[in-house]
Amino acid sequence: MKTLILAALLASTVTLQAAQGQTAPSPRCDNGRFLADQRAFDEGAPRTDRAEHLCGTVVAVAPARHTRSGMHGFFYLSVGQGVSIRIVSDLDRMNAPAWPWVAKGDQVEVVGRYYFDSPRRQGIDWTHHGTGRTWPVEGFVTVNGTTYR
């Protein structure tokens, strides 16, 4: 009986994690995985948050702004195939210099949470060292070889 209960509990945990999309990011930059995830969401797959490990070139930087969860910096990263994605950095939680610490043309590597609300509202956030009740993956941003957490 204990074995059945344990098996059921384990199965429900694995199912919940899969439904929430909380997969581990690739150990190395994997823009192909990101592009496949983006394409699947665009085609109607369930929109669950995904851990992504991206790299590319900064194509634009936006001013920092205060959101409901604090100060955030935003930049756009070209990841290939004509696709760029918005990167959101929680400036209150990151150990980084004053914003902006990225510039157009910088080479960047990012680990964070990919959210897809719609084709026009998507991005990578949780790019800082912390985790939370709803997100277990620590992120980072590396700019031209310097890592910010």
Residue pairs with C-beta under 8 A, 6 or more apart in sequence:
19 46
19 48
20 48
20 49
21 48
21 49
21 50
22 49
22 51
22 135
22 136
22 137
23 50
23 51
24 51
24 137
25 51
25 52
25 53
25 111
25 137
26 33
26 52
26 53
27 53
28 53
29 53
29 54
29 55
29 109
30 52
30 53
30 54
31 54
31 55
31 56
31 79
31 80
33 52
33 53
34 52
34 54
34 79
34 85
34 114
35 79
35 80
35 81
35 83
37 50
37 52
37 114
38 83
38 85
38 114
38 116
38 122
41 47
41 116
41 122
42 116
42 119
47 116
47 117
49 113
49 114
49 115
49 135
50 113
50 114
51 111
51 112
51 113
51 114
51 137
52 110
52 111
52 112
52 113
52 114
52 124
53 109
53 110
53 111
54 77
54 79
54 85
54 109
54 110
54 111
54 124
55 79
55 107
55 108
55 109
55 110
56 77
56 78
56 79
56 80
56 84
56 107
56 108
57 77
57 78
57 105
57 106
57 107
57 108
58 75
58 76
58 77
58 78
58 102
58 103
58 104
58 105
58 106
58 108
59 76
59 77
59 78
59 84
59 104
60 75
60 76
60 84
60 104
61 73
61 74
61 75
61 76
61 100
61 102
61 103
61 104
62 73
62 74
62 75
62 76
63 99
63 100
64 71
64 72
64 73
64 74
64 91
64 99
64 100
65 71
65 72
65 74
66 72
69 90
70 90
70 91
70 92
70 93
71 90
71 91
71 92
71 99
72 88
72 89
72 90
72 91
73 88
73 89
73 91
73 99
73 100
73 101
73 102
74 86
74 87
74 88
74 89
75 86
75 87
75 89
75 100
75 102
75 108
76 84
76 85
76 86
76 87
77 84
77 85
77 87
77 108
77 110
77 124
78 84
79 85
85 114
85 122
85 123
85 124
86 122
86 123
86 124
87 108
87 110
87 112
87 123
87 124
87 127
87 141
88 112
88 123
88 124
88 125
88 127
89 96
89 127
89 128
89 141
89 148
90 125
90 126
90 127
90 128
91 99
93 128
93 129
93 130
94 127
94 128
94 129
94 141
94 148
94 149
95 129
95 148
95 149
96 141
96 148
101 143
101 148
102 108
102 141
102 143
106 143
106 144
107 143
107 144
108 141
108 142
108 143
108 144
109 140
109 141
109 142
110 124
110 127
110 139
110 140
110 141
110 142
111 127
111 137
111 138
111 139
111 140
112 124
112 125
112 126
112 127
112 137
112 139
113 124
113 125
113 126
113 135
113 137
113 139
114 122
114 123
114 124
115 122
115 123
115 124
115 125
116 122
126 132
126 135
126 137
126 139
127 139
127 140
127 141
128 138
128 139
128 140
128 149
129 138
129 139
129 140
129 149
130 138
131 137
131 138
138 149
139 149
140 147
140 148
140 149
141 147
141 148
142 148
